[in-house]
Amino acid sequence: IKNGVFTGAVLNKDSWRNKEKVLATFLHERKIHADAARSVAVGDTESDIPLLEMVGNPIAFNPNRMLAEHAKKKRWKIIVER
């Protein structure tokens, strides 16, 4: 955000690789104390696994094969939109 306007510029181009760190930083900076056991996260690829493991209610939404296999092992909710 620059001068109150959303620019769309990506500040950290590698943030998609560390979503769990981005979330942790976001919560810490804003002094938000989230209850991880009651929180929900949604992911669609294996790069989302660390983020999904942070919450009590992970959802694999239209997951790729690697995430689907991991989600099945962990007994996470899997949603496939058709």
Buried (B, 14 or more C-beta within 10 A) or exposed (E): EEEEEEEEEEEEEEEEEBBBEBBBEEEEEEEEEEEEEEEEBBBBBBBBBBBBBBBEBBBBBBBBEEBBEBBEEEEBEBEEEE
